């Protein structure tokens, strides 16, 4: 059904989509390539919210280069949108440009689109196909698909540990187990996320800023602090620098709430059992805010709580070539009575980052 050239141009569209990883949110990451007679006439990717989508960028690129797009083939990594949001429908723009064919990698899971964009194109006389490199396209927008289909963001837990799986000494010291290269790589993962989430234990022990500093970024992700009893010091570094801070809490306390609001923090009351934050409700609330991808950098207790609540999609683990012996582990999990009870993972990627090893592991059912 699809030729070798079709695969090549769709891969190009997927690579373009990745270029919007740092700024597209809450929109999906989309790439588009316009081809005529085997030549690329125009290409583009999603711009910041309120600006052009990938298809319009590609059309403008072709026109700037003096190319006529009538009769061309358009490769797009996600179904063109069909509704008026911050921008007009991309399906309309393509139809009006009189392109001959549109090949989409995958349907848009957004209920406002969900096949309607493809139907609009067909009604406009465009030859439409969908499903080329579908799995790869879904991976590019794992967070967007998670928010649309599950009602919660894609959650990644980042852990820096020694080779024997220890993340901090018994006295709490943890800076720095891994190398500067690993820390810089970790900041790149922060930058592509919609939010960076941590817990009160990490803030009290390390006093981190939890923003992006080691790589360039067009925006700062939302910083989310899980602080059930509002124990955070208003002078903590997490309130410094650019970027908003959201504090999820379970207990209401008038004086701390007032002080934290003076620091510019937003408070979200999500009470759960035993005076703890309801983590599942928190994730649903973050999805409502349009957050596709949450990057967790927390201690072993919150890491374990998120995993036990089945809210973790993948682990991003940096292992340093060192041994710490008796120290804090990666996740606080209950003891098992049988190996069959172990949480199964699937390695997605293993890479060397400086002196360290980075493992990306997907949580399986």
Secondary structure, DSSP 8 states (H G I E B T S, - for coil): ---HHHHHHHHHHHHHHHTTTTT-TTS---EEEEEETTEEEEEEE--STTS--HHHHHHHHHHHTT---TT-EEEESS----S-SSS--HHHHHHHTT-SEEEESS----TTTTTHHHHHHHHTT-EEEE-TTHHHHHHHTHHHHHHHHHSS-EEEEEEEEETTS--B-TT---TTSS-HHHHHHHHHHHHHSSEEEEEHHHHHHH----S--SS--SS--EEEEE-TT----TTSGGGSSSS-EEEEESS--HHHHHHHHHTT-EEEE-B-GGG-B-HHHHHHHHHHTT--EEEE---HHHHHHHHHTT---EEEEEEES----SSB-S------SSGGGS--EEEEEEEEETTEEEEEEEE--
